[in-house]
């Protein structure tokens, strides 16, 4: 039985008989035959009559051509306005004159690309349009009235086909009869009005049959971007948060995929606890499309506090930004669905802001986070017992440093309150030494597994023979303590785990992560371990994501708006390397390169100086046509004191041989072999 609404203007068409009727007796035969000859329509007249009698197809044709127009407009723009706006925003925020010139050139370049794209796109459109008009004109001239009618019906049918969309697939599987006619005439939403939606709510078990009269669709069904929306007022005593937990059931009742639905409690000022908002995408794959590369890839600098983190797009193709200041984040889900890519977006935004101090702790050694070594204040990789103990030392010292920052904020509030009007760090203070501190903890499950087999004394046990316990509990505690104590002095933690269960996502840590993101999970319980029970009750269903849902995640920011389902932007590893290189130079220029990265930079400079010195000594030997030289010769060529040069070569790793042979004599000096060995070791 069809679930579509009744169409009074549609009726079943009886099949046309293929054989002439049996002749009747007497004169009635002549009258019947004459009548048949005079009123039987021609095929073209029958087709035209069918179109006129089934005007329900007209909205579909209009919708189809509207979709074609929208698709054409999207192709005409093709992300160019967004790229131009990003470049203009970067130019507006830059204060360095030289960099402004480079950014102005980038803006002009992107505008030129846009104009070139529009010209090519318009030329292609014109060529196709000319071809179509020429073909239609030729068909009309050669076919006369029949050709014109066929052309018109073809254009009309194409519009209907594009307007029906996925409902046409259902038509092809229908057995025929009135139900098939109704389904073909239905718009692609599958919903004709409030009554149809209420019927779907009954089928989904959200309301009972007896509650239909109490359920209201406020404002009716309305178009909303690439889909349609409705505001539902549920019967008295039915909570919206309970209704939205049945998103999957409602999707089934609407004959839609779960990814097409956004079903959330209505949090607007005019709403109440029994109101919900529903949005349904037209496309069965609203997140499908080519990779969208992050604007951070080409950004010369980024303001982490002011601009947030560009994440990606929702089902409506609207750009979404994450604000992480004053909060921490937990990222979970199955392996290979994009968790590291999401965390990389956060890290990239932080890397391009020289005021942000980055600390990286990863449970596995590998290349994924290695580019951050050049800018990270601390970088620790591994999960063996010695590494776990090193993590405790790092976290303890980091919390102490942040507490000192809190003491300074307290002093400023008492002595210079205008600098901290709300008792918190301001963007101005962040620019002057109190910038955000971002802790990235990757492979959390590996760290907890490693801590489980690491024995250590309790932090508060000062006895001579302290009792040794598993380090897993204390490690969870110290991560959670960092989130709690450093939040108001711009401490932020990002924790990534690929095994969302009670063992790898302790509730003590999840509860202090205000923002949570979940990629695909296998069960509802796993979704609750990452997002929390309340978010899943409110309709968040990462366990309903498909195997093909790479890069798609459900984000709950703890706000009244509830969760969002997004498709994340992409930063591939080579691009991430370039971003970190820019971040390193930004920190060198701003004098904010600290800790491990500063030591790494110092070692790199020392190695470069050592290479320069050793290569100079090798050139001296080459110029003299020998493979050895005395210290005095080398010192004279380098304009150095012999003793100072010997110390510098020793610091560069050169091992001086006992004797070298020069002109047949064994003397003190250096040979080519010892210098090349040191050069290779650098």
C-alpha positions as CSV (number, residue, x, y, z in Angstrom):
1,X,0.0,0.0,0.0
2,X,1.4,3.5,-0.9
3,X,2.2,5.8,2.0
4,X,2.0,8.9,-0.2
5,X,-0.8,11.4,0.3
6,X,-3.9,11.1,-1.9
7,X,-4.0,13.1,-5.1
8,X,-7.6,13.8,-6.2
9,X,-6.5,14.8,-9.6
10,X,-4.8,11.5,-10.3
11,X,-6.7,8.4,-11.3
12,X,-5.7,5.0,-12.7
13,X,-5.7,4.7,-16.4
14,X,-7.3,1.5,-17.7
15,X,-5.2,-0.4,-20.2
16,X,-6.0,0.3,-23.9
17,X,-7.4,-2.9,-25.5
18,X,-5.2,-4.4,-28.2
19,X,-8.0,-6.2,-30.1
20,X,-11.1,-4.5,-31.5
21,X,-14.3,-5.2,-29.6
22,X,-16.7,-7.9,-30.8
23,X,-19.3,-6.6,-33.3
24,X,-22.8,-6.0,-32.0
25,X,-25.9,-7.1,-33.7
26,X,-28.0,-4.8,-35.9
27,X,-27.6,-1.1,-36.5
28,X,-25.7,-0.6,-33.2
29,X,-22.6,-2.0,-34.9
30,X,-22.5,0.8,-37.5
31,X,-23.0,3.5,-34.9
32,X,-20.3,2.0,-32.6
33,X,-17.9,1.7,-35.5
34,X,-18.6,5.2,-36.6
35,X,-18.2,6.6,-33.1
36,X,-14.9,4.8,-32.7
37,X,-13.6,6.3,-35.9
38,X,-14.6,9.8,-34.9
39,X,-13.5,10.0,-31.2
40,X,-10.4,7.7,-30.9
41,X,-7.5,10.2,-30.3
42,X,-4.2,10.1,-32.2
43,X,-1.1,9.0,-30.2
44,X,0.1,12.6,-30.0
45,X,-3.3,13.8,-28.8
46,X,-3.4,11.0,-26.2
47,X,0.1,12.1,-24.9
48,X,-0.9,15.7,-24.7
49,X,-4.2,14.8,-23.0
50,X,-2.2,12.7,-20.5
51,X,0.0,15.6,-19.6
52,X,-3.0,17.9,-19.2
53,X,-4.8,15.4,-17.0
54,X,-1.7,14.8,-14.8
55,X,-0.6,18.3,-14.0
56,X,0.9,16.9,-10.8
57,X,4.0,16.4,-12.8
58,X,4.4,20.1,-13.5
59,X,5.9,20.9,-10.0
60,X,8.4,18.0,-10.6
61,X,9.5,19.5,-13.9
62,X,9.9,22.9,-12.3
63,X,11.8,21.4,-9.4
64,X,14.0,19.5,-11.9
65,X,15.0,22.6,-13.8
66,X,15.6,24.5,-10.6
67,X,18.0,21.8,-9.5
68,X,19.8,22.0,-12.9
69,X,20.1,25.8,-12.4
70,X,21.4,25.4,-8.9
71,X,23.9,22.8,-10.1
72,X,25.0,25.2,-12.8
73,X,25.5,28.1,-10.3
74,X,27.5,25.8,-8.0
75,X,29.7,24.9,-10.9
76,X,30.2,28.5,-11.8
77,X,31.4,29.4,-8.3
78,X,33.3,26.2,-7.5
79,X,34.7,27.4,-4.1
80,X,36.4,30.4,-5.7
81,X,34.4,33.0,-3.6
82,X,35.4,31.2,-0.4
83,X,39.1,31.1,-1.5
84,X,39.0,34.8,-2.3
85,X,37.3,35.6,1.0
86,X,39.9,33.6,2.9
87,X,42.7,35.5,1.2
88,X,41.1,38.9,1.8
89,X,40.6,38.0,5.5
90,X,44.3,37.1,5.8
91,X,45.3,40.4,4.1
92,X,43.0,42.4,6.5
93,X,44.6,40.8,9.6
94,X,48.2,41.1,8.5
95,X,50.2,44.1,9.8
96,X,53.6,43.5,8.2
97,X,53.8,45.6,5.0
98,X,56.0,43.1,3.1
99,X,53.6,40.3,3.9
100,X,50.7,42.5,2.9
101,X,52.1,42.9,-0.6
102,X,52.4,39.1,-1.0
103,X,48.9,38.6,0.3
104,X,47.6,41.3,-2.0
105,X,49.2,39.4,-4.9
106,X,47.5,36.2,-3.7
107,X,44.1,38.0,-3.6
108,X,44.6,39.3,-7.2
109,X,45.8,35.8,-8.3
110,X,42.7,34.1,-6.9
111,X,40.4,36.7,-8.4
112,X,42.1,36.1,-11.8
113,X,41.6,32.3,-11.3
114,X,37.9,33.0,-10.6
115,X,37.5,35.1,-13.8
116,X,39.3,32.5,-15.9
117,X,37.1,29.7,-14.4
118,X,33.9,31.7,-15.2
119,X,35.0,32.3,-18.8
120,X,35.8,28.6,-19.4
121,X,32.6,27.5,-17.7
122,X,30.5,30.0,-19.6
123,X,32.1,29.1,-22.9
124,X,31.3,25.4,-22.3
125,X,27.8,26.2,-21.3
126,X,27.3,28.3,-24.4
127,X,28.6,25.5,-26.6
128,X,26.3,22.9,-25.1
129,X,23.3,25.3,-25.3
130,X,24.0,26.1,-28.9
131,X,24.2,22.4,-29.7
132,X,20.9,21.7,-27.9
133,X,19.1,24.6,-29.6
134,X,20.4,23.7,-33.0
135,X,19.3,20.0,-32.6
136,X,15.9,21.1,-31.4
137,X,15.5,23.6,-34.2
138,X,16.5,21.0,-36.8
139,X,14.1,18.5,-35.3
140,X,11.3,21.0,-35.5
141,X,12.0,22.1,-39.1
142,X,12.3,18.5,-40.4
143,X,9.6,16.9,-38.3
144,X,7.0,19.7,-38.3
145,X,4.4,19.7,-35.6
146,X,5.2,16.1,-34.6
147,X,8.9,17.0,-34.1
148,X,8.0,20.1,-32.0
149,X,5.7,18.1,-29.8
150,X,8.3,15.4,-29.3
151,X,10.9,18.0,-28.4
152,X,8.6,19.7,-25.9
153,X,7.6,16.4,-24.3
154,X,11.3,15.3,-24.1
155,X,12.2,18.5,-22.3
156,X,9.2,18.2,-20.0
157,X,10.0,14.6,-19.2
158,X,13.7,15.4,-18.5
159,X,12.6,18.0,-16.0
160,X,10.3,15.6,-14.3
161,X,13.1,13.0,-14.2
162,X,15.5,15.4,-12.6
163,X,12.7,16.6,-10.2
164,X,11.7,13.1,-9.0
165,X,15.3,12.2,-8.0
166,X,15.4,9.1,-5.8
167,X,11.7,8.6,-5.6
168,X,12.0,7.5,-9.2
169,X,13.9,4.4,-8.1
170,X,10.9,3.5,-5.9
171,X,8.7,4.0,-9.0
172,X,10.7,1.5,-11.0
173,X,10.1,-1.2,-8.3
174,X,6.4,-0.6,-7.9
175,X,4.1,-3.1,-9.4
176,X,1.8,-0.5,-11.0
177,X,-1.7,0.7,-10.5
178,X,-2.8,3.8,-8.6
179,X,0.0,3.5,-6.0
180,X,2.6,3.7,-8.8
181,X,0.9,6.8,-10.3
182,X,0.8,8.5,-6.9
183,X,4.5,7.8,-6.1
184,X,5.6,9.1,-9.5
185,X,3.8,12.4,-8.8
186,X,5.2,12.8,-5.3
187,X,7.9,15.3,-4.7
188,X,11.3,14.0,-3.7
189,X,10.7,14.6,0.0
190,X,8.2,11.8,0.1
191,X,6.1,14.1,2.4
192,X,3.3,16.2,1.0
193,X,2.2,17.9,4.3
194,X,2.0,17.8,8.0
195,X,-0.3,14.8,8.1
196,X,2.2,12.6,6.2
197,X,4.9,13.6,8.6
198,X,2.7,12.8,11.6
199,X,1.9,9.4,10.1
200,X,5.7,8.8,9.9
201,X,6.1,9.8,13.6
202,X,3.4,7.1,14.4
203,X,5.2,4.5,12.4
204,X,8.5,5.3,14.1
205,X,6.9,4.8,17.5
206,X,7.6,8.4,18.5
207,X,3.9,9.1,19.1
208,X,0.9,6.7,19.3
209,X,-2.1,6.7,16.9
210,X,-4.2,8.3,19.7
211,X,-1.7,11.2,20.0
212,X,-1.9,12.2,16.3
213,X,-4.5,14.9,17.0
214,X,-2.2,16.5,19.7
215,X,0.8,16.6,17.4
216,X,1.4,19.8,15.4
217,X,3.7,20.6,12.5
218,X,4.3,24.3,13.2
219,X,4.7,26.3,10.0
220,X,4.3,23.2,7.8
221,X,6.9,21.5,5.6
222,X,9.2,24.1,4.2
223,X,12.2,24.0,1.8
224,X,15.6,24.5,3.6
225,X,18.7,24.5,1.5
226,X,19.3,21.1,-0.2
227,X,16.4,19.5,1.7
228,X,13.3,20.3,3.7
229,X,12.6,21.1,7.4
230,X,9.8,21.0,9.9
231,X,9.2,22.1,13.5
232,X,7.3,19.5,15.5
233,X,5.3,20.1,18.6
234,X,4.9,16.8,20.3
235,X,1.9,15.8,22.5
236,X,1.8,16.9,26.1
237,X,4.1,14.8,28.3
238,X,6.4,13.7,25.4
239,X,9.9,15.1,25.6
240,X,11.8,16.1,22.5
241,X,15.0,14.5,23.8
242,X,13.2,11.2,24.0
243,X,11.7,11.6,20.5
244,X,15.1,12.4,18.9
245,X,16.6,9.2,20.2
246,X,14.6,7.4,17.6
247,X,16.2,9.1,14.6
248,X,16.9,5.7,12.9
249,X,13.2,4.6,13.3
250,X,12.0,7.9,11.8
251,X,14.4,7.6,8.9
252,X,13.0,4.2,8.2
253,X,9.4,5.5,8.3
254,X,10.3,8.3,5.9
255,X,12.2,5.8,3.6
256,X,15.4,7.7,4.1
257,X,18.9,6.9,5.2
258,X,19.9,7.9,8.7
259,X,22.6,10.3,7.3
260,X,19.9,12.3,5.6
261,X,18.2,13.3,8.9
262,X,19.0,15.9,11.6
263,X,16.5,15.4,14.4
264,X,17.1,17.6,17.4
265,X,15.3,19.2,20.3
266,X,14.3,22.8,19.5
267,X,16.4,25.1,21.6
268,X,15.1,28.4,20.3
269,X,13.7,31.0,22.7
270,X,10.1,30.3,21.6
271,X,10.3,26.6,22.1
272,X,9.6,24.3,25.0
273,X,10.7,20.8,26.1
274,X,8.2,19.1,23.7
275,X,9.4,20.8,20.5
276,X,11.8,19.3,18.0
277,X,13.4,20.4,14.7
278,X,13.7,18.0,11.8
279,X,15.8,18.5,8.7
280,X,15.9,16.0,5.8
281,X,18.4,16.1,3.0
282,X,17.2,15.6,-0.6
283,X,20.3,13.5,-1.5
284,X,20.8,10.1,0.0
285,X,24.5,10.9,0.3
286,X,24.5,14.6,1.6
287,X,28.2,14.4,2.6
288,X,29.4,12.9,-0.6
289,X,31.8,14.8,-2.9
290,X,35.5,15.3,-3.6
291,X,38.0,16.1,-0.9
292,X,37.9,19.7,0.4
293,X,41.4,20.8,1.3
294,X,41.7,23.1,4.3
295,X,42.3,26.8,3.9
296,X,45.0,26.4,6.5
297,X,47.2,24.8,3.8
298,X,47.9,28.2,2.2
299,X,47.3,30.5,5.2
300,X,50.5,32.4,6.0
301,X,49.4,32.9,9.6
302,X,46.3,32.0,11.7
303,X,44.7,33.5,14.8
304,X,43.8,30.5,16.9
305,X,41.7,32.6,19.3
306,X,40.0,35.0,16.9
307,X,39.4,32.7,13.9
308,X,38.9,29.3,15.5
309,X,39.5,26.1,13.7
310,X,37.9,25.6,10.2
311,X,36.6,22.1,10.4
312,X,34.5,21.4,7.2
313,X,30.9,21.4,6.0
314,X,27.6,20.1,7.3
315,X,24.9,18.5,5.2
316,X,23.6,21.9,4.1
317,X,27.1,22.6,2.7
318,X,27.6,25.4,5.3
319,X,31.2,25.9,6.6
320,X,31.7,25.1,10.3
321,X,34.3,26.4,12.7
322,X,35.4,25.0,16.1
323,X,36.1,27.3,19.0
324,X,38.4,25.4,21.4
325,X,39.5,28.2,23.7
326,X,38.4,27.5,27.4
327,X,37.7,23.8,26.7
328,X,39.2,20.4,25.9
329,X,38.2,17.8,23.3
330,X,37.9,14.0,23.0
331,X,38.0,12.4,19.6
332,X,37.1,8.7,19.2
333,X,35.9,6.1,16.7
334,X,37.0,3.1,14.7
335,X,40.4,2.9,13.1
336,X,41.0,4.6,9.7
337,X,38.0,6.8,9.6
338,X,39.7,10.2,10.0
339,X,40.4,10.9,13.7
340,X,44.0,12.0,13.0
341,X,42.9,14.2,10.2
342,X,40.5,16.0,12.5
343,X,43.2,16.4,15.2
344,X,45.6,17.6,12.5
345,X,43.2,20.5,11.6
346,X,43.4,21.6,15.2
347,X,47.2,21.2,15.3
348,X,47.6,23.1,12.0
349,X,45.6,26.1,13.3
350,X,47.7,26.1,16.4
351,X,51.0,25.7,14.5
352,X,50.2,28.8,12.4
353,X,49.7,30.9,15.6
354,X,53.1,31.7,17.2
355,X,51.4,32.5,20.5
356,X,50.2,28.9,20.9
357,X,52.5,26.5,22.8
358,X,52.1,22.9,21.7
359,X,52.8,19.7,23.7
360,X,52.6,16.4,21.9
361,X,52.3,13.0,23.7
362,X,51.7,10.0,21.4
363,X,51.5,6.3,22.3
364,X,53.1,5.2,19.1
365,X,56.2,6.3,17.2
366,X,55.6,7.2,13.6
367,X,55.5,10.0,11.0
368,X,51.9,11.2,11.7
369,X,52.9,13.8,14.3
370,X,56.7,14.0,13.6
371,X,56.3,17.4,11.7
372,X,55.4,19.0,15.1
373,X,58.8,18.3,16.5
374,X,60.1,21.5,14.9
375,X,57.6,23.6,16.9
376,X,56.5,21.5,19.9
377,X,57.5,22.7,23.4
378,X,57.7,19.0,24.3
379,X,57.4,15.9,22.2
380,X,57.1,12.4,23.7
381,X,56.4,9.2,21.8
382,X,56.0,5.7,23.1
383,X,54.2,3.8,25.8
384,X,56.9,1.8,27.6
385,X,57.4,2.2,31.4
386,X,60.2,4.8,31.1
387,X,58.1,6.9,28.7
388,X,55.1,6.7,30.9
389,X,57.2,8.0,33.8
390,X,58.5,10.8,31.6
391,X,54.9,11.7,30.8
392,X,54.1,12.0,34.5
393,X,57.1,14.3,35.0
394,X,56.0,16.5,32.0
395,X,52.4,16.8,33.1
396,X,53.3,17.6,36.7
397,X,55.7,20.4,35.6
398,X,53.2,21.7,33.0
399,X,50.4,22.0,35.6
400,X,52.8,23.8,37.9
401,X,53.7,26.3,35.2
402,X,50.0,26.9,34.4
403,X,49.3,27.4,38.1
404,X,52.0,30.1,38.1
405,X,50.2,31.7,35.3
406,X,47.1,31.7,37.4
407,X,49.0,33.4,40.2
408,X,50.1,36.1,37.8
409,X,46.5,36.6,36.6
410,X,45.5,37.0,40.3
411,X,48.2,39.7,40.8
412,X,47.1,41.6,37.7
413,X,43.5,41.5,38.8
414,X,44.5,43.1,42.1
415,X,47.0,45.6,40.8
416,X,46.0,46.2,37.2
417,X,42.4,45.1,36.9
418,X,42.0,46.9,33.5
419,X,44.2,44.2,32.0
420,X,42.0,41.3,33.2
421,X,38.5,42.8,33.5
422,X,36.8,39.4,33.8
423,X,39.6,37.8,35.8
424,X,40.7,35.8,32.7
425,X,43.4,36.0,30.1
426,X,42.5,38.4,27.2
427,X,43.7,38.2,23.6
428,X,46.0,41.1,24.4
429,X,47.7,39.1,27.2
430,X,47.8,36.0,25.0
431,X,49.8,38.1,22.4
432,X,52.3,39.1,25.1
433,X,53.4,35.8,26.6
434,X,50.3,34.1,28.0
435,X,49.2,32.3,24.8
436,X,47.1,29.1,24.7
437,X,48.8,25.8,25.7
438,X,47.6,22.9,23.5
439,X,48.2,19.4,24.8
440,X,47.7,16.7,22.0
441,X,47.4,13.2,23.3
442,X,47.3,10.7,20.4
443,X,46.8,6.9,20.8
444,X,45.3,7.3,24.2
445,X,44.4,3.6,24.4
446,X,48.1,2.6,23.9
447,X,49.2,5.0,26.6
448,X,46.6,3.6,29.1
449,X,47.6,0.0,28.2
450,X,51.3,0.9,28.8
451,X,50.4,2.6,32.1
452,X,48.5,-0.5,33.2
453,X,51.7,-2.5,33.3
454,X,53.8,0.3,34.7
455,X,54.2,0.3,38.5
456,X,54.7,3.5,40.4
457,X,54.2,4.9,43.8
458,X,51.2,7.0,44.5
459,X,52.0,10.8,44.2
460,X,50.9,11.5,47.8
461,X,52.8,8.5,49.3
462,X,56.0,9.9,50.9
463,X,56.9,6.8,53.0
464,X,60.2,5.1,52.8
465,X,58.7,2.0,51.2
466,X,55.7,3.3,49.2
467,X,53.2,0.9,47.8
468,X,53.5,0.4,44.1
469,X,50.3,0.6,42.0
470,X,49.4,0.5,38.3
471,X,50.0,3.8,36.7
472,X,46.8,3.7,34.6
473,X,44.5,5.4,37.2
474,X,47.0,8.1,38.1
475,X,47.6,8.8,34.4
476,X,43.9,9.3,33.8
477,X,43.8,11.5,36.9
478,X,46.6,13.8,35.8
479,X,45.2,14.3,32.3
480,X,41.8,15.1,33.8
481,X,43.5,17.4,36.4
482,X,45.2,19.3,33.5
483,X,41.8,19.9,31.9
484,X,40.2,21.1,35.2
485,X,43.0,23.3,36.5
486,X,44.4,24.9,33.4
487,X,41.1,25.7,31.5
488,X,40.9,29.3,32.8
489,X,44.5,30.1,31.9
490,X,44.1,28.8,28.3
491,X,45.1,25.2,28.8
492,X,43.4,22.9,26.3
493,X,43.7,19.1,25.8
494,X,42.9,17.1,22.7
495,X,42.7,13.3,23.3
496,X,42.4,10.8,20.4
497,X,41.5,7.2,20.9
498,X,40.5,4.5,18.4
499,X,39.0,2.0,20.8
500,X,35.9,3.6,22.3
501,X,35.2,1.4,25.3
502,X,35.2,1.8,29.0
503,X,38.9,0.8,29.2
504,X,40.2,3.3,26.7
505,X,37.8,6.2,27.3
506,X,37.5,6.6,31.1
507,X,34.5,8.6,32.1
508,X,36.6,10.7,34.5
509,X,38.5,12.1,31.4
510,X,35.5,12.2,29.1
511,X,33.5,14.3,31.5
512,X,36.1,17.1,31.6
513,X,36.2,17.2,27.8
514,X,33.5,19.7,27.0
515,X,33.7,19.1,23.2
516,X,33.5,15.5,21.8
517,X,33.7,14.2,18.3
518,X,33.0,10.6,17.2
519,X,33.7,9.0,13.9
520,X,32.0,5.7,13.0
521,X,31.4,3.2,15.9
522,X,30.0,-0.2,15.8
523,X,27.5,0.0,18.7
524,X,25.3,2.5,20.5
525,X,27.3,1.8,23.7
526,X,30.6,2.8,21.9
527,X,28.9,6.1,20.7
528,X,27.9,6.8,24.3
529,X,31.5,6.2,25.5
530,X,32.7,9.0,23.3
531,X,29.8,11.5,23.1
532,X,28.1,10.7,26.4
533,X,24.7,9.2,27.0
534,X,22.8,12.5,26.7
535,X,24.1,13.3,23.2
536,X,23.1,9.9,21.9
537,X,19.7,10.2,23.5
538,X,19.3,13.5,21.7
539,X,19.8,11.8,18.4
540,X,23.6,11.6,17.8
541,X,24.2,8.3,16.0
542,X,27.8,7.8,15.0
543,X,27.0,4.0,15.1
544,X,24.7,4.6,12.2
545,X,27.5,5.9,10.0
546,X,28.3,3.7,7.0
547,X,31.5,1.9,6.2
548,X,32.0,4.4,3.4
549,X,31.7,7.3,5.8
550,X,35.4,8.2,5.8
551,X,36.0,11.7,7.2
552,X,32.5,12.1,8.5
553,X,32.0,12.7,12.3
554,X,29.5,13.7,14.8
555,X,30.5,16.7,16.9
556,X,28.9,17.6,20.2
557,X,30.2,20.9,21.6
558,X,28.1,20.8,24.8
559,X,26.0,23.8,23.7
560,X,22.2,24.1,23.5
561,X,22.4,23.6,19.7
562,X,23.3,20.0,20.3
563,X,25.3,17.8,18.0
564,X,26.3,18.4,14.3
565,X,27.3,15.9,11.7
566,X,30.2,17.2,9.6
567,X,32.5,16.1,6.8
568,X,36.0,17.3,7.7
569,X,38.4,19.2,5.6
570,X,41.7,17.5,4.6
571,X,45.3,18.2,5.3
572,X,47.6,15.5,3.9
573,X,50.9,14.8,5.6
574,X,53.1,16.7,3.1
575,X,51.0,19.8,3.5
576,X,51.1,19.4,7.3
577,X,54.9,19.4,7.0
578,X,54.9,22.7,5.2
579,X,52.5,24.2,7.7
580,X,54.8,23.2,10.6
581,X,57.7,24.7,8.7
582,X,55.9,28.0,8.5
583,X,54.9,27.7,12.1
584,X,58.6,27.2,13.1
585,X,59.6,30.3,11.2
586,X,56.7,32.3,12.8
587,X,58.0,31.3,16.2
588,X,61.6,32.2,15.4
589,X,60.5,35.6,14.2
590,X,58.2,36.1,17.3
591,X,60.9,34.6,19.7
592,X,58.3,32.0,21.0
593,X,60.2,28.8,20.0
594,X,60.7,27.1,23.3
595,X,61.5,23.7,24.9
596,X,62.4,20.7,22.7
597,X,61.8,22.7,19.5
598,X,64.2,25.4,20.6
599,X,66.9,22.8,21.6
600,X,66.3,21.1,18.3
601,X,66.8,24.4,16.4
602,X,70.0,25.1,18.4
603,X,71.4,21.7,17.6
604,X,70.5,22.3,13.9
605,X,72.4,25.6,13.9
606,X,75.4,24.0,15.6
607,X,75.4,21.2,13.1
608,X,75.3,23.7,10.2
609,X,78.2,25.6,11.7
610,X,80.1,22.4,12.2
611,X,79.5,21.4,8.6
612,X,80.8,24.8,7.5
613,X,84.0,24.4,9.6
614,X,84.7,20.9,8.5
615,X,84.1,21.6,4.8
616,X,86.5,24.6,5.1
617,X,89.2,22.2,6.5
618,X,88.6,19.8,3.6
619,X,89.0,22.6,1.1
620,X,92.4,23.5,2.6
621,X,93.6,19.9,2.0
622,X,92.2,19.9,-1.5
623,X,93.9,23.2,-2.3
624,X,97.3,21.8,-1.1
625,X,96.7,18.6,-3.0
626,X,97.0,16.4,0.1
627,X,94.7,14.2,2.2
628,X,96.1,15.6,5.5
629,X,97.1,18.9,7.1
630,X,98.7,20.1,10.3
631,X,96.7,22.1,12.8
632,X,98.7,25.2,12.3
633,X,98.0,25.1,8.5
634,X,94.2,24.8,9.2
635,X,94.2,27.5,11.8
636,X,96.0,29.9,9.6
637,X,93.6,29.3,6.7
638,X,90.6,29.8,9.1
639,X,92.1,32.8,10.8
640,X,91.7,31.1,14.2
641,X,94.0,30.3,17.1
642,X,95.2,26.7,16.9
643,X,93.8,25.8,20.3
644,X,90.4,27.3,19.6
645,X,90.2,25.5,16.2
646,X,91.1,22.2,17.9
647,X,88.3,22.7,20.5
648,X,85.7,23.6,17.7
649,X,86.6,20.5,15.7
650,X,86.4,18.3,18.8
651,X,82.9,19.8,19.5
652,X,81.9,19.1,15.9
653,X,82.7,15.4,16.5
654,X,86.1,15.2,14.8
655,X,88.3,12.5,16.3
656,X,91.9,13.6,15.8
657,X,94.3,10.8,14.8
658,X,97.6,10.2,16.6
659,X,99.7,11.0,13.6
660,X,99.2,11.9,9.9
661,X,101.7,11.6,7.0
662,X,102.6,14.7,5.2
663,X,105.5,14.8,2.7
664,X,106.7,11.4,4.0
665,X,106.8,12.6,7.6
666,X,104.6,11.4,10.5
667,X,103.3,14.6,12.2
668,X,100.4,15.8,14.4
669,X,97.4,16.9,12.4
670,X,94.1,15.9,10.7
671,X,93.5,13.7,7.7
672,X,90.6,13.6,5.2
673,X,89.1,10.4,6.6
674,X,88.5,11.8,10.2
675,X,86.9,14.9,8.8
676,X,84.6,13.1,6.4
677,X,83.6,10.6,9.2
678,X,82.5,13.5,11.4
679,X,80.7,15.2,8.5
680,X,78.7,12.0,7.8
681,X,77.7,11.7,11.5
682,X,76.2,15.2,11.6
